[in-house]
């Protein structure tokens, strides 16, 4: 199990770091807009993101 989780976490960190590395100004603006959203909007976006991840995992496995 750890042989799958650790590489997945490492890949997530690579993807998470790409936008602030490539375009810090756009990333800062996006984070500022996200901070202004209500909890319900952020919760829905988080759920949709998780759902998309589960679907992609299902399709590639």
DRENVEXBA-716441 format. One line per field, with one value per residue (C-alpha): residue in one letter; x, y, z. Coordinates in Angstrom, 2 decimals. Layout:
BEGIN
resn	A; ...
c1	X; ...
c2	Y; ...
c3	Z; ...
end
This chain:
BEGIN
resn	X; X; X; X; X; X; X; X; X; X; X; X; X; X; X; X; X; X; X; X; X; X; X; X; X; X; X; X; X; X; X; X; X; X; X; X; X; X; X; X; X; X; X; X; X; X; X; X; X; X; X; X; X; X; X; X; X; X; X; X; X
c1	0.00; 2.77; 4.40; 1.34; 0.58; 4.01; 4.50; 0.93; 1.63; 4.89; 3.12; 0.42; 3.12; 4.66; 1.30; 0.44; 3.76; 3.56; 1.23; 2.99; 6.31; 5.15; 2.87; 3.02; 0.86; -2.00; -1.71; -1.88; -4.97; -6.65; -5.93; -7.25; -10.50; -10.79; -10.38; -13.40; -15.72; -18.18; -17.55; -20.32; -18.79; -15.36; -16.90; -18.70; -15.53; -13.56; -16.15; -16.16; -12.38; -12.37; -15.08; -13.09; -10.02; -11.95; -13.36; -9.91; -8.51; -11.36; -10.79; -7.03; -7.24
c2	0.00; 2.49; 1.82; 3.47; 6.21; 7.82; 8.23; 9.55; 12.17; 13.12; 13.55; 15.65; 17.95; 18.32; 19.29; 21.60; 23.40; 23.91; 26.94; 29.00; 28.22; 29.08; 32.03; 33.27; 36.34; 34.25; 31.76; 34.58; 36.04; 32.62; 32.03; 35.51; 34.77; 31.36; 32.95; 35.15; 32.23; 30.88; 27.61; 25.89; 26.84; 25.59; 22.40; 21.72; 22.42; 20.10; 17.36; 17.74; 17.59; 14.40; 12.89; 13.67; 12.04; 8.89; 8.69; 9.07; 6.40; 4.08; 4.62; 3.98; 0.93
c3	0.00; 0.88; -2.47; -4.05; -1.55; -1.30; -5.08; -5.36; -2.67; -4.37; -7.71; -6.02; -4.62; -8.08; -9.60; -6.71; -7.10; -10.86; -10.96; -8.25; -9.95; -13.48; -12.68; -9.09; -9.77; -11.23; -8.37; -5.80; -7.51; -7.59; -3.89; -3.05; -4.90; -3.26; 0.18; -0.53; -1.34; 1.19; 2.98; 1.03; -2.33; -1.24; 0.13; -3.18; -5.19; -2.91; -3.31; -7.10; -7.14; -5.06; -7.26; -10.40; -8.84; -7.96; -11.48; -13.04; -10.71; -11.64; -15.35; -15.23; -13.00
end
